[in-house]
Amino acid sequence: MAKNFAITGVAGYIAPRHLKAIRETGNTLIAACDPHDSVGLLDSFSYEVSYFKEFERFDRHAEKLRRKSEAERIQYVSICSPNYLHDAHIRFALRIGAHAICEKPLVLNPWNLDALADLAQEYDRKIFTILQLRVHPALAKLRESILASNIDSVYDINLTYITSRGKWYLASWKGNPEQSGGLATNIGIHFFDVLIWIFGEVVTSQVHYADPARVSGYLVLKRARVKWFLSIDRNDLPDQAKAISKSTFRSITVNGQEIEFSEGFTDLHTTVYKTVLDGTAFGPKDAKPSVELAHAIRTAACVGITRDSHALLI
């Protein structure tokens, strides 16, 4: 039976992947909210979506539906709003009797996860998060091989992620660490999550360099030593990427061997939604280690760090 969905942050960058996943899993979007009203993309999915520019009116509409029949009320809320609003919008979903499906990061501060878990239990609803790299076939295969290897093996990892962004990025909420969590949270948390998932819990973490457009560091996991570098500055792209006009460069090497996972990103949300609907998706407990790590990196970058050269990591 099709479920009714609502979505917050529908005008944002990642929302189309959620809309596509809702449709491809056979469900129905019935309500949407975003303070920015450039939401014509909704017509590509349904002409019947109730849209609200003000969250307060969206809240009132959802509350009215909560009191109606199961066929009319909202069963799931997809949360694509700015990072600092995730906690509040998850609480909203639980309060109207819906399950929450939240984009990364689930929250900015790890201590909020326990409070959300308590609320989910109180309302008898679930909180799911989008950790889509865990369902990427190449990375799932890598995890299987690591788990099957010698338990005493420790791997050397290089992670580089450069995604070109213009001046708008730092002028938006994404450039405000209090709202986005900074680069390590906003663009790095998926990679930190999948590395912890594959190689085990964090032992130590160091931040070697940070400025508004890039951050790098060194991470020791249970079974890996990780050099990592994140950037939104296109000048950091390697020459081979610039030569073919690529705006994004992703690389994970394990003991010097490149892991190819550059394709297939656009379909991963649908795969995660399928796990949500069958009850096997990722929740607060899964998200906690990477949220804790991203928070620690943000704290280290704010209190002062050693400014080593980041170029060595590319």
Disulfide bonds with the S-S distance in Angstrom:
none
